[in-house]
């Protein structure tokens, strides 16, 4: 009988407690998928004010004593909270002076806290001290993104003597975010200053926590197979390409999955009408309600096109805004947008909405229920990202029969095939320029308007694709077993 694995996930976000991006969705789903395979997967995240408020509604309890975590000669008193979430134990590292704040990484999206190096150094050390606190020793510590980048380095250098045989996996969710700090923050790590060199922790004159994870982990993964190759190039590596290439021998790409229980149009309670691939009438009802609720005209001919995204240049939002006017003016498409981000892009969306009342609707911020309703009620989903490590919303749109139009990059290339290939599930384009994007959008709108039977067949193919975490968990289990001792 195969050994039951004990896995501790160390991350800075997890749904339903705290979320700023796709990392939270992964941490919310992967441990549950591992548990379904009979493994003991647990999670530790920082005890942000907002996270603890949510945790109270899930039965938050506190450990009987605190831990003392040192960073740069300063002792921090750390409490440990715990929630049992569908059988997965989630731990919260609470430290008032570091995490009792309104923001997560900073007071706003545009500004980081000045002491983030200290905050996440203490979090990483506390995460590795947790097994001793619990009397539970994991086979694998799986650290995610730069906020947990110190974990593999501390583990490899013997920070916790309770974990002599524990191995580490480090996942890069987005190489653009690296946790780069001034070199004197090296004292916060507790690691030997001799490691502050170009082979280990130093990167262009700064302490780089993403590099720490890549260099010291036993295995490194990214969130899609194509992205694992892309980040070894100058175009996509954000200055980390040489480091990644140097450690390519331990690098692999495992494409993210989705929570098929939460994102299922046949059971989704957040949408006005349930449907599946055999009975698509409910999708039409969702479309009618979405138009009514957003004030869009109830026109039959235009394709209802959706965007649910961070409104930043990386997501190709400026590319979208550059090309959509003629298609709206021609009555070929309506546009509904949910998101927030770059204020300049938000302003351009405000202007687009003002120019085309009844044809464009934008909601600024994040609304989980509205996201479900938009994806269920739209015909097409736009994701023209310049770079996209994996992407989850295109996977949601496939499941809901909302054909994605994506740039051929990262996880988008791994998960969407063009209908031009005959058995495709969406539309893809290559170079990130207005010409290629516009011609693909024109082709997609043409298929919708003039070939409804072919469109319906593509919808059914999209809904049949299985992107659930069950299969993804199998790949992670195989990876974990490859580095654990029997």
C-alpha positions in Angstrom: 0.0 0.0 0.0 1.3 3.4 -0.9 2.5 5.6 1.9 0.2 8.4 3.1 2.1 11.6 2.6 2.1 14.6 5.0 2.3 17.9 3.1 2.5 21.4 4.6 1.6 24.2 2.1 3.1 27.6 3.0 1.5 30.5 1.2 0.4 34.1 1.7 -3.2 33.7 0.5 -6.0 31.1 0.6 -9.7 31.3 -0.3 -12.0 31.8 1.5 -9.8 33.7 4.0 -7.8 36.1 1.9 -7.4 36.6 -1.9 -5.7 39.1 -4.2 -5.1 36.7 -7.1 -5.1 33.1 -8.4 -2.6 31.9 -5.8 -5.5 32.0 -3.2 -7.6 29.8 -5.5 -4.8 27.2 -5.8 -4.2 27.0 -2.1 -7.9 26.7 -1.5 -8.2 23.8 -3.9 -5.0 21.7 -4.1 -4.8 20.6 -0.4 -8.5 19.5 -0.7 -7.6 17.5 -3.8 -4.7 15.9 -2.0 -6.9 15.0 0.9 -9.3 13.3 -1.5 -6.4 11.1 -2.4 -6.1 10.2 1.3 -3.0 12.3 2.0 -2.6 14.6 5.0 -2.3 18.1 3.5 -2.3 21.1 5.7 -1.9 24.9 5.1 -0.3 27.8 6.9 -0.9 31.4 6.0 -0.3 34.7 7.8 -3.0 35.8 10.3 -4.0 39.0 8.5 -6.8 41.0 10.2 -9.1 40.3 7.3 -8.2 36.5 7.2 -8.9 36.1 10.9 -12.2 37.8 10.7 -13.3 35.3 8.0 -11.7 32.4 10.0 -14.0 33.3 13.0 -17.0 32.2 11.0 -15.3 28.9 10.3 -14.7 27.9 13.9 -11.3 29.5 14.6 -9.5 28.2 17.6 -6.2 29.2 19.2 -3.2 27.1 20.4 -2.5 27.0 24.1 0.8 28.8 23.9 2.8 31.2 21.6 6.0 30.9 19.7 8.9 33.4 19.8 10.3 34.1 16.3 13.5 36.2 16.0 14.3 38.4 13.0 17.2 40.7 12.9 17.7 40.7 16.6 14.1 41.4 17.4 11.8 38.8 19.0 8.2 38.5 17.7 5.5 36.8 19.7 3.5 34.6 17.4 0.1 33.0 18.1 -1.2 30.0 16.1 -4.8 29.9 15.1 -6.5 26.9 13.4 -9.5 26.2 11.3 -10.7 22.8 10.0 -11.9 23.5 6.5 -13.6 20.5 5.0 -11.1 18.2 6.7 -8.0 20.3 5.8 -6.3 21.9 8.8 -5.5 25.6 8.1 -3.1 27.4 10.5 -2.8 31.2 10.9 0.4 32.8 12.0 -0.8 35.8 14.1 1.6 38.6 15.0 -0.1 41.9 15.8 2.8 44.2 14.9 3.2 42.5 11.5 -0.3 41.4 10.3 -2.9 43.3 12.3 -3.4 45.8 9.4 -6.0 46.7 6.9 -3.9 45.7 3.9 -2.3 42.4 2.8 1.0 43.4 1.1 0.5 47.1 1.4 -2.0 49.9 2.3 -3.1 49.8 -1.4 -2.5 47.8 -4.6 0.0 50.4 -5.7 2.1 50.5 -2.5 3.9 47.8 -0.5 4.6 47.9 3.2 8.1 49.0 4.0 8.6 46.0 6.4 7.5 43.2 4.0 10.9 41.6 4.3 10.5 41.3 8.0 6.8 40.3 7.8 7.5 37.3 5.5 10.8 36.4 7.1 9.0 35.9 10.4 6.1 34.1 8.6 8.5 31.7 6.9 10.4 31.0 10.2 7.1 30.5 12.0 5.9 28.1 9.3 9.0 25.9 9.8 8.6 26.1 13.6 5.0 24.9 13.3 5.7 21.2 13.0 7.5 21.3 16.4 4.6 23.3 17.9 2.1 20.7 16.6 4.1 17.5 17.0 3.4 16.8 13.4 6.3 16.3 10.9 5.6 16.7 7.2 7.3 14.7 4.5 7.1 17.7 2.2 7.0 21.5 2.7 5.5 23.0 -0.3 6.2 26.8 -0.5 4.5 29.2 -2.8 5.8 32.4 -4.4 8.3 34.9 -3.0 6.4 35.4 0.3 7.4 31.8 1.2 10.7 31.8 -0.7 12.8 31.7 2.4 11.2 28.4 3.5 13.3 26.1 1.2 16.5 28.0 2.1 15.9 27.9 5.9 14.9 24.2 5.6 18.0 23.3 3.6 20.3 25.1 6.1 18.8 23.3 9.1 16.7 26.1 10.6 14.4 23.5 12.3 16.1 20.4 13.6 12.7 18.7 13.8 12.7 18.4 10.0 15.9 16.6 9.1 14.3 14.5 6.3 11.6 16.9 5.1 12.0 17.8 1.5 10.8 21.0 -0.2 8.9 22.0 -3.3 8.7 25.6 -4.4 6.1 26.9 -6.9 6.5 30.0 -8.9 3.0 31.4 -9.6 4.2 34.6 -11.3 7.9 35.3 -11.9 7.2 39.0 -12.2 6.7 39.3 -8.4 10.0 38.5 -6.7 10.3 39.9 -3.2 13.4 42.0 -3.9 14.7 43.9 -0.9 17.8 45.9 0.1 20.8 43.8 1.1 20.8 44.7 4.8 17.5 42.8 5.1 19.7 39.7 4.9 20.0 39.9 8.7 16.3 39.2 9.0 16.6 35.8 7.3 18.9 34.3 10.0 21.0 32.8 7.2 24.7 33.1 6.9 25.8 36.3 5.2 28.1 34.1 3.0 24.9 33.1 1.1 24.5 36.7 -0.1 26.2 36.0 -3.4 25.1 35.7 -7.1 24.8 31.9 -6.8 22.4 32.0 -3.9 20.4 35.0 -2.5 21.9 38.1 -4.1 20.2 39.3 -7.4 21.3 42.5 -9.0 22.5 44.0 -5.7 19.4 43.0 -3.7 18.2 40.2 -1.5 15.7 38.2 -3.7 13.3 35.9 -2.0 12.0 34.3 -5.1 15.5 33.4 -6.0 16.0 31.8 -2.6 13.1 29.5 -3.2 14.3 28.5 -6.7 17.9 27.9 -5.6 17.3 25.9 -2.4 14.2 23.9 -3.1 14.5 20.2 -4.0 12.0 20.7 -6.8 10.6 23.8 -8.5 7.3 23.9 -10.3 5.4 26.5 -12.3 1.6 26.6 -12.8 1.7 25.5 -16.5 4.0 23.5 -18.7 4.5 26.2 -21.3 5.3 28.8 -18.6 8.1 26.6 -17.2 9.8 27.0 -20.6 8.9 30.7 -21.1 10.4 31.9 -17.8 13.8 30.7 -19.0 13.7 33.3 -21.8 14.5 37.0 -21.5 11.0 38.0 -22.8 9.2 36.3 -19.9 11.8 35.9 -17.2 11.8 39.4 -15.7 15.5 39.2 -15.0 15.2 35.7 -13.4 15.7 33.7 -16.6 19.4 32.8 -16.0 18.5 31.6 -12.5 15.6 29.5 -13.7 17.7 28.1 -16.6 20.5 27.2 -14.1 18.0 25.1 -12.1 16.0 23.7 -15.0 17.1 20.2 -14.0 14.6 20.3 -11.1 11.9 22.4 -12.8 8.6 21.2 -14.1 5.3 22.7 -15.1 2.0 21.4 -13.6 -1.0 23.2 -15.0 -3.5 24.4 -12.4 -7.0 23.0 -12.1 -10.3 24.4 -10.9 -12.6 23.5 -8.1 -15.2 21.6 -10.1 -17.7 21.8 -7.2 -17.6 25.6 -7.0 -17.4 26.2 -10.7 -20.1 24.0 -12.2 -23.0 25.5 -14.1 -25.2 22.5 -13.3 -25.1 23.2 -9.6 -24.0 26.8 -9.2 -26.3 28.6 -6.8 -24.9 32.0 -7.7 -26.3 32.1 -11.3 -30.0 32.6 -12.1 -30.5 29.3 -14.0 -28.5 26.1 -13.9 -27.5 24.3 -17.2 -25.2 21.7 -18.7 -23.9 20.7 -22.1 -27.1 18.7 -22.9 -29.5 21.4 -21.8 -28.1 24.9 -22.7 -31.4 26.8 -22.3 -30.3 27.9 -18.8 -27.3 29.7 -20.3 -29.6 31.8 -22.4 -31.6 32.7 -19.3 -28.3 33.7 -17.6 -27.6 35.9 -20.6 -31.0 37.6 -20.5 -30.7 38.3 -16.7 -27.1 39.6 -17.1 -28.2 42.0 -19.7 -31.1 43.2 -17.6 -29.1 43.6 -14.4 -26.3 45.5 -16.2 -28.5 47.7 -18.3 -27.4 46.3 -21.6 -29.8 46.4 -24.5 -31.7 43.1 -25.1 -30.4 42.7 -28.6 -30.4 39.2 -30.2 -27.6 39.6 -32.8 -24.6 40.9 -30.8 -22.2 38.5 -29.0 -22.0 39.2 -25.3 -18.3 39.4 -24.5 -16.9 39.3 -21.0 -13.7 40.3 -19.2 -13.1 39.4 -15.5 -9.6 40.4 -14.7 -7.1 42.6 -12.9 -7.1 45.8 -15.1 -3.4 45.9 -15.8 -1.2 46.1 -18.9 0.0 42.5 -18.4 -3.6 41.3 -18.9 -3.8 43.0 -22.3 -6.5 45.4 -21.2 -5.0 48.3 -23.2 -5.0 46.1 -26.3 -8.7 45.4 -25.8 -9.5 49.0 -25.3 -7.6 49.9 -28.5 -9.7 47.7 -30.8 -13.3 47.2 -29.5 -15.0 50.5 -30.6 -15.6 49.5 -34.2 -17.2 46.1 -33.2 -19.5 47.8 -30.7 -20.5 50.5 -33.2 -21.2 47.9 -35.8 -23.6 46.2 -33.4 -21.5 43.0 -33.4 -20.7 42.8 -29.7 -21.6 44.0 -26.2 -18.9 44.1 -23.5 -19.2 43.5 -19.7 -16.2 44.0 -17.5 -15.4 43.2 -13.9 -12.1 44.2 -12.3 -9.9 46.8 -10.9 -6.3 47.9 -11.1 -4.5 50.5 -13.1 -6.4 53.8 -12.7 -5.5 54.9 -16.2 -7.1 51.8 -17.6 -10.1 52.2 -15.3 -10.6 55.7 -16.6 -10.5 54.5 -20.2 -13.1 51.9 -19.4 -15.3 54.6 -17.8 -15.0 56.6 -21.1 -15.8 53.5 -23.2 -18.9 52.9 -21.1 -20.0 56.6 -21.5 -19.5 56.4 -25.3 -21.6 53.2 -25.6 -24.5 53.2 -23.1 -26.4 49.9 -23.3 -23.5 48.3 -25.1 -20.7 48.4 -22.4 -21.0 47.8 -18.7 -18.0 48.0 -16.2 -18.0 47.2 -12.5 -14.8 48.2 -10.7 -13.7 46.0 -7.8 -14.2 42.3 -7.2 -17.5 40.5 -6.7 -17.5 36.7 -6.6 -21.2 36.4 -7.3 -21.0 38.8 -10.2 -18.0 36.9 -11.6 -20.1 33.7 -11.7 -23.0 35.5 -13.3 -20.8 37.2 -16.0 -19.0 34.0 -16.9 -22.3 32.0 -17.1 -24.2 34.7 -19.0 -21.7 35.7 -21.6 -21.0 34.1 -25.0 -17.3 34.8 -25.2 -14.5 35.5 -22.7 -11.5 37.7 -23.5 -8.1 37.1 -22.0 -5.5 38.8 -24.3 -2.7 38.6 -21.7 0.8 39.6 -22.6 2.0 37.0 -20.1 -0.1 34.4 -18.2 1.5 31.9 -16.0 -1.6 29.7 -16.0 -4.8 31.6 -15.7 -8.0 30.3 -14.1 -10.8 32.4 -15.5 -10.3 30.8 -19.0 -10.8 27.4 -17.3 -14.0 28.7 -15.6 -15.2 30.0 -18.9 -14.6 26.7 -20.7 -16.6 24.9 -18.0 -19.5 27.4 -18.5 -19.5 27.2 -22.2 -18.3 30.7 -22.7 -15.7 30.4 -25.4 -12.3 32.0 -24.5 -10.3 34.2 -26.8 -6.8 34.1 -25.5 -3.2 35.0 -26.5 -1.1 31.9 -27.1 1.1 32.2 -24.1 1.8 30.3 -20.8 -1.2 28.4 -19.4 -3.5 29.9 -22.0 -1.7 28.0 -24.7 -1.8 24.8 -22.6 -5.6 24.9 -22.0 -7.3 26.5 -25.0 -7.2 25.1 -28.6 -8.4 27.1 -31.6 -11.6 26.1 -33.3 -9.7 26.5 -36.6 -8.0 23.2 -35.7 -11.3 21.5 -36.1 -11.9 20.3 -32.6 -11.0 23.5 -30.7 -12.5 25.0 -27.6 -11.8 28.7 -28.2 -9.7 31.2 -30.2 -6.0 32.0 -30.0 -3.7 34.6 -31.4 0.1 35.0 -31.3 1.9 38.3 -31.3 0.5 40.8 -28.8 -0.5 43.5 -31.2 -3.7 45.2 -32.3 -3.7 43.5 -35.7 -3.5 39.9 -34.6 -5.9 40.5 -31.7 -8.4 42.4 -33.9 -8.4 39.8 -36.7 -9.0 36.9 -34.2 -11.8 38.8 -32.5 -13.3 39.5 -35.9 -13.1 35.7 -36.7 -14.7 34.8 -33.4 -17.6 37.2 -33.9 -18.1 36.0 -37.4 -18.4 32.4 -36.2 -20.9 33.4 -33.6 -23.1 35.4 -35.9 -23.0 33.3 -39.1 -22.3 29.7 -38.0 -24.4 29.1 -34.9 -24.3 25.3 -35.2 -20.5 25.3 -35.3 -20.4 27.7 -32.3 -22.8 25.4 -30.3 -20.5 22.4 -31.0 -17.5 24.3 -29.8 -19.5 25.2 -26.6 -20.2 21.6 -26.0 -16.5 20.6 -26.5 -15.4 23.3 -24.1 -17.8 22.1 -21.4 -16.6 18.6 -21.8 -12.9 19.4 -20.9 -12.0 18.2 -17.5 -9.8 20.7 -15.8 -10.5 19.6 -12.2 -7.9 19.4 -9.5 -8.3 15.6 -9.3 -5.9 15.0 -12.2 -3.6 17.9 -11.2 -3.2 16.3 -7.7 -2.0 13.1 -9.3 0.9 15.0 -10.8 1.8 16.6 -7.6 1.7 13.3 -5.7 4.0 11.8 -8.2 6.4 14.7 -7.8 6.3 14.5 -4.0 7.0 10.7 -4.1 10.0 11.3 -6.3 11.8 13.2 -3.5 10.6 11.5 -0.3 12.3 8.8 1.5 10.5 5.5 2.0 
